[in-house]
Amino acid sequence: MGTSSAVAVSRPGAVLGRAGGGLARGIAVGYLSLIVLVPLAALVWSSRAQGLGTFWDEVTKPEAASALKLTLGVALVVAAFNAVTGTAIAWVLVRDSFPGKGVVNAVIDLPFALPTIVASLVLLELYGPSSPFGVDLAFQRAGIVLALLFVTLPFVVRAVQPVLLELDREMEEAAESLGARRLAIFRRILFPNLLPAILSGVALAFARAVGEFGSVVLISGNRAFHTEVASVYIFGQIESDNPSGAAAVSVVLLLISLAVLLAIGAFRHWRTRHDR
C-alpha cells in the first residue's frame, strides 16, 4: 500500500516536471527563433533573392572584397593581441593585489556599457588631428585596430578570469617545490587549463571585431580600398539603395563568425572529452 501510494504521488510530480521542461524548451526555442533565427533567415533570403550569381558578383566587387579582407585581417590582429593582453590582465586581477584593483576590474567592463559611437568620438579626440598626445591615427588602419581593441577588451579577460579563480594552486606549488621554473609551470600546468577559455574569449573578440560598426565609423574615415571595413561598406550599400549587396556581404560576415564560434566550440568539446 505504501509503495503504490508513493508511486501515485510521484507520477504527478514526474508528469508536471516533464511538462514544465517541455514548456521551458518551447519558450526558449520560440524566443531564439523570433529574436535570432527568423532575422538571420530573412537576411540569407534577401542576399539570394536575385540569385546566387548576383550574390557572388556582390561579394567579389573590388570594393567589397577589399573591405572584407581588411576586416578579417584587422580582426585577426585584434584577436591575437587580445589573447596575450587579455590573459595577462586576467592574471594580474586574480593573482595580484594593488591599490585601485576594484576600479580596474570595473573599467574592464566599460566597453560593454559605453555606446560604441561614443567610443569612436573619444578615440578621435584623443588620437585624431587635434590629439593632446601628438598621435594622429585618424583615417588610418592603426586607428581601426585601436578602436577594435577597445571594444573587444573584456572578452578574453572575462573568459579567463573565472578559470584562474578555480584553478588549484597546489599543483603549481608542488611543481615549484620540485624545482620547476615559472615558465615551465605556466606552459605545462596553467596554459593547458586556460587554453579553452582563452580560445573562447578570442572567438568572441574576433566575432565582435568582424561586425563592429560604431567604434570605427568615425576614426576610420571610410576610405574605400584603404580604411573601409565591411560593416561601414554594408551601411554605404544601404544608403546607395543596394540592399542585396549589403545583405550579401552581411551573410559572408555571418558565416565567418559562425564558423569561428563553431570551431572553438568543437575544440572545447573535444578537449573536455580528451581530458576525461
C-alpha positions in Angstrom: 0.0 0.0 0.0 2.8 2.4 0.9 4.7 1.6 -2.3 1.7 2.1 -4.6 0.7 5.4 -2.9 4.3 6.6 -3.2 4.2 5.8 -6.9 0.9 7.5 -7.3 2.3 10.6 -5.6 5.5 10.6 -7.6 3.8 10.2 -11.0 2.0 13.6 -11.0 5.3 15.2 -10.0 7.1 13.5 -12.8 4.4 14.5 -15.3 4.5 18.1 -14.1 8.3 18.1 -14.3 8.2 16.8 -17.9 5.5 19.3 -18.8 7.5 22.1 -17.2 10.6 21.1 -19.0 8.8 20.9 -22.3 7.3 24.4 -21.7 10.7 25.8 -20.9 12.2 24.3 -24.0 9.3 25.6 -26.1 9.7 29.1 -24.7 13.5 29.0 -25.3 13.2 27.7 -28.9 10.4 30.2 -29.7 12.3 33.1 -28.3 15.5 32.2 -30.1 13.6 31.7 -33.3 11.9 35.1 -33.0 15.0 37.1 -32.0 17.8 35.2 -33.8 16.8 32.6 -36.4 14.0 34.4 -38.2 16.0 37.6 -38.8 19.0 35.6 -39.9 16.9 33.5 -42.3 15.4 36.8 -43.7 19.0 38.1 -44.2 20.1 35.0 -46.0 16.9 35.0 -48.2 17.4 38.7 -49.0 21.0 38.0 -50.1 20.0 35.4 -52.6 16.7 37.0 -53.7 18.3 37.8 -57.1 20.1 34.5 -57.5 23.4 33.1 -56.5 25.1 34.8 -59.4 24.2 38.2 -58.1 25.3 37.2 -54.6 28.7 36.2 -55.9 29.0 39.3 -58.0 28.2 41.5 -55.0 30.8 39.9 -52.6 33.5 39.8 -55.3 33.2 43.5 -56.2 36.7 45.1 -55.7 35.4 47.5 -53.0 33.5 44.7 -51.2 36.4 42.3 -51.4 38.8 45.0 -50.1 36.5 45.7 -47.2 36.2 42.1 -46.3 40.0 41.5 -46.5 40.7 44.5 -44.3 38.0 43.4 -41.8 39.3 39.9 -41.5 42.9 41.0 -41.3 42.3 43.6 -38.6 40.0 41.2 -36.6 42.8 38.5 -36.6 45.3 41.1 -35.3 43.0 42.2 -32.6 42.1 38.7 -31.6 45.7 37.6 -31.4 46.6 40.7 -29.4 43.7 40.1 -27.0 44.8 36.5 -26.4 48.0 37.8 -24.9 47.0 41.0 -23.2 43.6 39.7 -22.0 45.3 36.7 -20.4 47.9 38.9 -18.7 45.2 41.3 -17.4 43.1 38.4 -16.0 46.2 37.0 -14.3 47.0 40.4 -12.7 43.4 40.8 -11.5 43.3 37.3 -10.0 46.8 36.7 -8.6 48.0 40.3 -7.6 46.8 42.8 -5.1 47.3 46.5 -5.7 45.6 49.8 -4.9 42.7 50.6 -7.2 42.2 46.9 -8.2 38.4 47.2 -7.9 38.4 50.3 -10.1 40.5 48.5 -12.8 38.2 45.5 -12.6 35.2 47.7 -13.2 36.8 49.6 -16.1 37.3 46.3 -17.9 33.5 46.2 -18.5 33.3 49.8 -19.6 33.2 48.9 -23.4 30.1 46.8 -22.7 28.3 49.8 -21.2 29.6 52.6 -23.3 27.8 53.3 -26.7 30.3 52.4 -29.4 29.8 55.6 -31.3 30.8 57.5 -28.1 34.0 55.4 -28.0 34.7 56.3 -31.6 34.3 60.0 -30.8 36.5 59.8 -27.7 39.2 57.9 -29.7 39.0 60.5 -32.5 39.5 63.3 -30.0 42.4 61.6 -28.2 44.2 60.1 -31.3 43.0 62.3 -34.1 44.3 65.5 -35.8 43.9 67.5 -32.5 45.3 64.8 -30.3 46.7 66.1 -27.0 49.4 63.4 -27.2 50.6 64.4 -30.7 49.5 61.0 -32.0 47.3 61.1 -35.1 45.8 57.7 -36.0 42.6 59.1 -37.6 41.7 57.6 -41.0 44.4 55.0 -40.7 44.3 51.3 -40.2 46.1 51.7 -36.9 43.2 53.7 -35.7 40.8 50.9 -36.6 42.9 48.4 -34.7 42.9 50.8 -31.7 39.1 51.1 -31.8 38.5 47.4 -32.0 41.0 46.7 -29.2 38.9 49.0 -27.0 35.6 47.3 -27.7 36.9 43.8 -27.5 39.0 44.2 -24.3 36.6 42.4 -21.9 36.1 39.2 -23.8 39.3 37.3 -23.1 39.7 38.8 -19.6 36.2 37.7 -18.5 36.6 34.3 -20.1 40.0 33.6 -18.4 39.3 35.2 -15.0 36.9 32.6 -13.6 39.1 29.7 -14.8 42.1 31.2 -12.9 40.0 31.7 -9.8 39.0 28.0 -9.8 42.5 26.5 -10.6 44.0 24.5 -7.8 47.2 26.3 -6.8 48.5 23.2 -5.0 49.7 21.8 -8.4 51.7 24.9 -9.0 53.2 24.9 -5.5 54.1 21.2 -5.9 55.8 21.8 -9.2 57.7 24.7 -7.8 58.8 22.7 -4.8 60.2 20.1 -7.2 62.3 22.8 -8.9 60.2 23.7 -11.8 60.6 27.2 -13.2 57.8 29.7 -13.5 57.8 29.4 -17.3 57.6 25.6 -17.2 54.8 25.7 -14.7 52.8 28.1 -16.9 53.5 26.1 -20.0 52.8 22.6 -18.6 50.2 23.2 -15.9 48.4 26.5 -16.3 48.3 27.0 -20.1 46.6 23.7 -20.9 43.8 24.5 -18.4 43.5 28.1 -19.6 43.6 27.4 -23.4 39.9 26.6 -23.8 38.9 29.8 -22.0 41.4 31.8 -24.0 40.1 30.5 -27.3 36.5 31.2 -26.3 37.4 34.8 -25.5 39.4 35.1 -28.7 36.5 33.7 -30.8 34.1 36.2 -29.2 36.6 39.1 -29.7 37.1 38.1 -33.3 33.3 37.9 -34.0 32.8 41.3 -32.4 35.6 42.8 -34.4 34.3 41.4 -37.6 30.9 43.0 -37.2 31.8 46.2 -35.3 30.5 49.5 -36.7 30.0 52.2 -34.1 33.6 52.4 -32.8 35.2 52.6 -36.2 32.8 54.7 -38.2 34.4 58.0 -37.3 38.0 57.2 -36.7 38.4 55.0 -39.9 37.4 57.8 -42.3 35.7 55.2 -44.5 38.2 55.5 -47.3 37.5 52.8 -49.9 40.3 50.3 -50.5 42.2 51.7 -47.5 40.2 52.1 -44.3 36.7 51.0 -45.2 35.7 48.0 -43.1 32.9 45.6 -44.1 30.3 47.0 -41.6 30.8 50.5 -43.0 30.6 49.2 -46.5 27.3 47.5 -45.7 26.0 50.8 -44.4 27.1 52.5 -47.5 25.3 50.0 -49.7 22.1 50.5 -47.8 22.4 54.3 -48.3 23.1 53.7 -52.0 19.8 51.7 -52.3 21.6 48.4 -52.8 20.1 46.1 -50.1 21.0 42.9 -51.9 24.7 43.9 -51.9 24.5 44.8 -48.3 22.8 41.5 -47.4 25.4 39.5 -49.4 28.4 40.9 -47.6 26.5 40.6 -44.3 25.9 36.9 -44.9 29.7 36.4 -45.6 30.4 38.1 -42.2 27.8 35.9 -40.6 29.2 32.7 -42.0 32.8 33.6 -41.0 31.8 34.5 -37.4 29.6 31.4 -37.1 32.4 29.1 -38.4 34.9 30.5 -35.9 32.5 30.1 -33.0 31.5 26.5 -34.0 35.2 25.6 -34.5 36.1 26.9 -31.0 33.0 25.1 -29.5 34.1 21.8 -31.2 37.6 22.2 -29.9 36.4 22.8 -26.4 34.1 19.7 -26.6 37.0 17.6 -27.9 39.3 18.9 -25.2 36.8 18.1 -22.5 36.3 14.6 -23.7 40.1 14.2 -24.1 40.8 15.3 -20.6 38.3 12.8 -19.2 
